[in-house]
Each structure stands twice: as C-alpha cells, then as structure tokens.
Amino acid sequence: MAIASPAVPGAAEAVKQSGRGDVKVTGLGLPNDAKPYLKDGVLDSVVLWNTQDLGYLTLHAAAALGRGTLHPGATSFEAGRLKTLRVEGDNILLGTPFTFTKDNVDRFDF
C-alpha cells in the first residue's frame, strides 16, 4: 500500500522487476504515473480525490466562510452539486476517493 503519489509507481516498478505475480500494489496515485502499471496489470487500481470535486468543494467552503455561513461547530455543509457533506472539527469530508483502473485511466491527463 503506497501512501504517497510517487510511491505508487516506485512500488509497482519494484514488483514488476521482481517478476512477482503474487504481490499486488495499490495506493494514492496520479493517473498518468500509474497508467503504464494499470495497463500491464501490475496495479489493479489506485485512488485519489477527484480533483474537480475537491476544487468545487474548496470554492464553496471559501465562499461560505466569506459570507459568514460556515461556522465553527458545524456538523454538515451544503456544497451545491456535492450535496450535504459531513463536517468533523475543521474538516469538510469530501467522501470516497476516486478509483482509477485500466478501464478509466485514459479519461484523465494529470
């Protein structure tokens, strides 16, 4: 389990070079870095926050702070098309990360 974007291709390359088919790699990764390993089967999937949703949420939260409608102690936040999101402390939880696979990775270029 690689917990940082640069670690995913590094771990995948190590598994590929070792020739081990019994070791699976997954983690947080960028689609362009993971693409060759997804395509050749070393990786089944990598996950990452959907950057469009994260940017959208960030703008909604900033606007709410500017308007004074997002207050300390809030437990939920209305984020437009993202609907109602949970708030824990000073964190608005975006939800489940996006999963990149060999079937969808070509739709992304970052």
DOVEXSE-273344 format. One record per residue (C-alpha): residue number from 1; x, z, y; residue in three letters. Coordinates in Angstrom, 3 decimals, padded with zeros to 6 digits. Layout:
<r><pase>NUM</pase><c1>X</c1><c3>Z</c3><c2>Y</c2><zake>Ala</zake></r>
...
// end
This chain:
<r><pase>1</pase><c1>000.000</c1><c3>000.000</c3><c2>000.000</c2><zake>Met</zake></r>
<r><pase>2</pase><c1>001.744</c1><c3>-001.230</c3><c2>003.127</c2><zake>Ala</zake></r>
<r><pase>3</pase><c1>000.513</c1><c3>000.671</c3><c2>006.189</c2><zake>Ile</zake></r>
<r><pase>4</pase><c1>002.035</c1><c3>-001.464</c3><c2>008.925</c2><zake>Ala</zake></r>
<r><pase>5</pase><c1>001.739</c1><c3>-005.182</c3><c2>009.512</c2><zake>Ser</zake></r>
<r><pase>6</pase><c1>005.442</c1><c3>-006.003</c3><c2>008.958</c2><zake>Pro</zake></r>
<r><pase>7</pase><c1>005.438</c1><c3>-004.040</c3><c2>005.693</c2><zake>Ala</zake></r>
<r><pase>8</pase><c1>002.854</c1><c3>-006.286</c3><c2>004.007</c2><zake>Val</zake></r>
<r><pase>9</pase><c1>004.942</c1><c3>-009.471</c3><c2>003.811</c2><zake>Pro</zake></r>
<r><pase>10</pase><c1>008.048</c1><c3>-007.406</c3><c2>003.057</c2><zake>Gly</zake></r>
<r><pase>11</pase><c1>006.427</c1><c3>-005.671</c3><c2>000.095</c2><zake>Ala</zake></r>
<r><pase>12</pase><c1>004.821</c1><c3>-008.922</c3><c2>-001.066</c2><zake>Ala</zake></r>
<r><pase>13</pase><c1>008.162</c1><c3>-010.730</c3><c2>-000.928</c2><zake>Glu</zake></r>
<r><pase>14</pase><c1>009.826</c1><c3>-007.933</c3><c2>-002.921</c2><zake>Ala</zake></r>
<r><pase>15</pase><c1>007.144</c1><c3>-008.199</c3><c2>-005.614</c2><zake>Val</zake></r>
<r><pase>16</pase><c1>007.411</c1><c3>-011.989</c3><c2>-005.625</c2><zake>Lys</zake></r>
<r><pase>17</pase><c1>011.196</c1><c3>-011.921</c3><c2>-006.015</c2><zake>Gln</zake></r>
<r><pase>18</pase><c1>010.961</c1><c3>-009.308</c3><c2>-008.766</c2><zake>Ser</zake></r>
<r><pase>19</pase><c1>008.667</c1><c3>-011.565</c3><c2>-010.777</c2><zake>Gly</zake></r>
<r><pase>20</pase><c1>006.377</c1><c3>-008.618</c3><c2>-011.476</c2><zake>Arg</zake></r>
<r><pase>21</pase><c1>002.828</c1><c3>-009.805</c3><c2>-012.037</c2><zake>Gly</zake></r>
<r><pase>22</pase><c1>001.621</c1><c3>-006.287</c3><c2>-012.779</c2><zake>Asp</zake></r>
<r><pase>23</pase><c1>002.244</c1><c3>-004.973</c3><c2>-009.234</c2><zake>Val</zake></r>
<r><pase>24</pase><c1>-000.358</c1><c3>-005.575</c3><c2>-006.547</c2><zake>Lys</zake></r>
<r><pase>25</pase><c1>000.270</c1><c3>-005.226</c3><c2>-002.805</c2><zake>Val</zake></r>
<r><pase>26</pase><c1>-002.319</c1><c3>-004.581</c3><c2>-000.120</c2><zake>Thr</zake></r>
<r><pase>27</pase><c1>-002.352</c1><c3>-003.008</c3><c2>003.312</c2><zake>Gly</zake></r>
<r><pase>28</pase><c1>-002.817</c1><c3>-003.580</c3><c2>007.016</c2><zake>Leu</zake></r>
<r><pase>29</pase><c1>-001.567</c1><c3>-007.025</c3><c2>007.910</c2><zake>Gly</zake></r>
<r><pase>30</pase><c1>-001.793</c1><c3>-010.033</c3><c2>010.178</c2><zake>Leu</zake></r>
<r><pase>31</pase><c1>-003.357</c1><c3>-013.111</c3><c2>008.598</c2><zake>Pro</zake></r>
<r><pase>32</pase><c1>-000.521</c1><c3>-015.507</c3><c2>009.473</c2><zake>Asn</zake></r>
<r><pase>33</pase><c1>002.089</c1><c3>-013.184</c3><c2>007.940</c2><zake>Asp</zake></r>
<r><pase>34</pase><c1>000.003</c1><c3>-012.621</c3><c2>004.820</c2><zake>Ala</zake></r>
<r><pase>35</pase><c1>-001.209</c1><c3>-016.205</c3><c2>004.348</c2><zake>Lys</zake></r>
<r><pase>36</pase><c1>001.539</c1><c3>-017.510</c3><c2>002.034</c2><zake>Pro</zake></r>
<r><pase>37</pase><c1>001.268</c1><c3>-014.435</c3><c2>-000.199</c2><zake>Tyr</zake></r>
<r><pase>38</pase><c1>-002.523</c1><c3>-014.632</c3><c2>-000.290</c2><zake>Leu</zake></r>
<r><pase>39</pase><c1>-002.329</c1><c3>-018.314</c3><c2>-001.187</c2><zake>Lys</zake></r>
<r><pase>40</pase><c1>000.145</c1><c3>-017.793</c3><c2>-004.054</c2><zake>Asp</zake></r>
<r><pase>41</pase><c1>-001.655</c1><c3>-014.727</c3><c2>-005.409</c2><zake>Gly</zake></r>
<r><pase>42</pase><c1>000.920</c1><c3>-012.022</c3><c2>-004.699</c2><zake>Val</zake></r>
<r><pase>43</pase><c1>-001.665</c1><c3>-010.466</c3><c2>-002.354</c2><zake>Leu</zake></r>
<r><pase>44</pase><c1>-005.349</c1><c3>-010.275</c3><c2>-003.201</c2><zake>Asp</zake></r>
<r><pase>45</pase><c1>-006.271</c1><c3>-009.120</c3><c2>000.299</c2><zake>Ser</zake></r>
<r><pase>46</pase><c1>-005.076</c1><c3>-007.475</c3><c2>003.499</c2><zake>Val</zake></r>
<r><pase>47</pase><c1>-007.172</c1><c3>-005.663</c3><c2>006.051</c2><zake>Val</zake></r>
<r><pase>48</pase><c1>-007.108</c1><c3>-005.445</c3><c2>009.824</c2><zake>Leu</zake></r>
<r><pase>49</pase><c1>-009.534</c1><c3>-004.591</c3><c2>012.544</c2><zake>Trp</zake></r>
<r><pase>50</pase><c1>-011.472</c1><c3>-007.613</c3><c2>013.689</c2><zake>Asn</zake></r>
<r><pase>51</pase><c1>-009.679</c1><c3>-008.268</c3><c2>016.978</c2><zake>Thr</zake></r>
<r><pase>52</pase><c1>-012.740</c1><c3>-009.857</c3><c2>018.608</c2><zake>Gln</zake></r>
<r><pase>53</pase><c1>-014.865</c1><c3>-006.808</c3><c2>017.808</c2><zake>Asp</zake></r>
<r><pase>54</pase><c1>-012.110</c1><c3>-004.429</c3><c2>018.908</c2><zake>Leu</zake></r>
<r><pase>55</pase><c1>-011.748</c1><c3>-006.211</c3><c2>022.265</c2><zake>Gly</zake></r>
<r><pase>56</pase><c1>-015.522</c1><c3>-006.309</c3><c2>022.702</c2><zake>Tyr</zake></r>
<r><pase>57</pase><c1>-015.783</c1><c3>-002.573</c3><c2>021.979</c2><zake>Leu</zake></r>
<r><pase>58</pase><c1>-012.905</c1><c3>-001.782</c3><c2>024.336</c2><zake>Thr</zake></r>
<r><pase>59</pase><c1>-014.616</c1><c3>-003.601</c3><c2>027.216</c2><zake>Leu</zake></r>
<r><pase>60</pase><c1>-017.952</c1><c3>-001.887</c3><c2>026.536</c2><zake>His</zake></r>
<r><pase>61</pase><c1>-016.276</c1><c3>001.530</c3><c2>026.429</c2><zake>Ala</zake></r>
<r><pase>62</pase><c1>-014.318</c1><c3>000.858</c3><c2>029.641</c2><zake>Ala</zake></r>
<r><pase>63</pase><c1>-017.484</c1><c3>-000.277</c3><c2>031.415</c2><zake>Ala</zake></r>
<r><pase>64</pase><c1>-019.371</c1><c3>002.808</c3><c2>030.206</c2><zake>Ala</zake></r>
<r><pase>65</pase><c1>-016.574</c1><c3>005.060</c3><c2>031.438</c2><zake>Leu</zake></r>
<r><pase>66</pase><c1>-016.606</c1><c3>003.283</c3><c2>034.795</c2><zake>Gly</zake></r>
<r><pase>67</pase><c1>-020.388</c1><c3>003.678</c3><c2>035.094</c2><zake>Arg</zake></r>
<r><pase>68</pase><c1>-020.179</c1><c3>007.305</c3><c2>034.014</c2><zake>Gly</zake></r>
<r><pase>69</pase><c1>-022.454</c1><c3>006.781</c3><c2>030.995</c2><zake>Thr</zake></r>
<r><pase>70</pase><c1>-019.877</c1><c3>007.707</c3><c2>028.334</c2><zake>Leu</zake></r>
<r><pase>71</pase><c1>-019.304</c1><c3>011.448</c3><c2>028.423</c2><zake>His</zake></r>
<r><pase>72</pase><c1>-017.112</c1><c3>013.956</c3><c2>026.556</c2><zake>Pro</zake></r>
<r><pase>73</pase><c1>-019.016</c1><c3>015.333</c3><c2>023.586</c2><zake>Gly</zake></r>
<r><pase>74</pase><c1>-020.928</c1><c3>012.097</c3><c2>022.912</c2><zake>Ala</zake></r>
<r><pase>75</pase><c1>-021.595</c1><c3>011.527</c3><c2>019.207</c2><zake>Thr</zake></r>
<r><pase>76</pase><c1>-022.755</c1><c3>007.918</c3><c2>019.424</c2><zake>Ser</zake></r>
<r><pase>77</pase><c1>-022.123</c1><c3>004.893</c3><c2>021.608</c2><zake>Phe</zake></r>
<r><pase>78</pase><c1>-024.246</c1><c3>001.779</c3><c2>022.131</c2><zake>Glu</zake></r>
<r><pase>79</pase><c1>-021.878</c1><c3>-001.187</c3><c2>022.040</c2><zake>Ala</zake></r>
<r><pase>80</pase><c1>-024.018</c1><c3>-004.292</c3><c2>022.524</c2><zake>Gly</zake></r>
<r><pase>81</pase><c1>-023.863</c1><c3>-006.647</c3><c2>019.544</c2><zake>Arg</zake></r>
<r><pase>82</pase><c1>-021.909</c1><c3>-003.995</c3><c2>017.606</c2><zake>Leu</zake></r>
<r><pase>83</pase><c1>-024.985</c1><c3>-001.752</c3><c2>017.847</c2><zake>Lys</zake></r>
<r><pase>84</pase><c1>-024.652</c1><c3>002.036</c3><c2>017.668</c2><zake>Thr</zake></r>
<r><pase>85</pase><c1>-021.215</c1><c3>003.333</c3><c2>016.748</c2><zake>Leu</zake></r>
<r><pase>86</pase><c1>-020.190</c1><c3>006.864</c3><c2>015.859</c2><zake>Arg</zake></r>
<r><pase>87</pase><c1>-018.000</c1><c3>008.860</c3><c2>018.241</c2><zake>Val</zake></r>
<r><pase>88</pase><c1>-015.693</c1><c3>011.583</c3><c2>016.923</c2><zake>Glu</zake></r>
<r><pase>89</pase><c1>-013.880</c1><c3>013.521</c3><c2>019.612</c2><zake>Gly</zake></r>
<r><pase>90</pase><c1>-012.393</c1><c3>010.904</c3><c2>021.927</c2><zake>Asp</zake></r>
<r><pase>91</pase><c1>-012.554</c1><c3>008.116</c3><c2>019.309</c2><zake>Asn</zake></r>
<r><pase>92</pase><c1>-015.257</c1><c3>005.467</c3><c2>019.020</c2><zake>Ile</zake></r>
<r><pase>93</pase><c1>-015.236</c1><c3>004.365</c3><c2>015.393</c2><zake>Leu</zake></r>
<r><pase>94</pase><c1>-015.396</c1><c3>000.599</c3><c2>015.046</c2><zake>Leu</zake></r>
<r><pase>95</pase><c1>-016.202</c1><c3>000.775</c3><c2>011.351</c2><zake>Gly</zake></r>
<r><pase>96</pase><c1>-014.933</c1><c3>-001.068</c3><c2>008.324</c2><zake>Thr</zake></r>
<r><pase>97</pase><c1>-011.874</c1><c3>-003.255</c3><c2>008.897</c2><zake>Pro</zake></r>
<r><pase>98</pase><c1>-011.994</c1><c3>-006.983</c3><c2>008.201</c2><zake>Phe</zake></r>
<r><pase>99</pase><c1>-010.635</c1><c3>-008.133</c3><c2>004.839</c2><zake>Thr</zake></r>
<r><pase>100</pase><c1>-008.547</c1><c3>-011.309</c3><c2>004.747</c2><zake>Phe</zake></r>
<r><pase>101</pase><c1>-008.424</c1><c3>-013.171</c3><c2>001.437</c2><zake>Thr</zake></r>
<r><pase>102</pase><c1>-007.129</c1><c3>-016.545</c3><c2>000.289</c2><zake>Lys</zake></r>
<r><pase>103</pase><c1>-010.671</c1><c3>-017.856</c3><c2>000.805</c2><zake>Asp</zake></r>
<r><pase>104</pase><c1>-010.978</c1><c3>-016.957</c3><c2>004.516</c2><zake>Asn</zake></r>
<r><pase>105</pase><c1>-007.435</c1><c3>-016.590</c3><c2>005.877</c2><zake>Val</zake></r>
<r><pase>106</pase><c1>-007.279</c1><c3>-020.199</c3><c2>007.132</c2><zake>Asp</zake></r>
<r><pase>107</pase><c1>-010.010</c1><c3>-019.405</c3><c2>009.699</c2><zake>Arg</zake></r>
<r><pase>108</pase><c1>-007.551</c1><c3>-017.191</c3><c2>011.639</c2><zake>Phe</zake></r>
<r><pase>109</pase><c1>-004.423</c1><c3>-018.004</c3><c2>013.622</c2><zake>Asp</zake></r>
<r><pase>110</pase><c1>-002.654</c1><c3>-014.829</c3><c2>014.751</c2><zake>Phe</zake></r>
// end
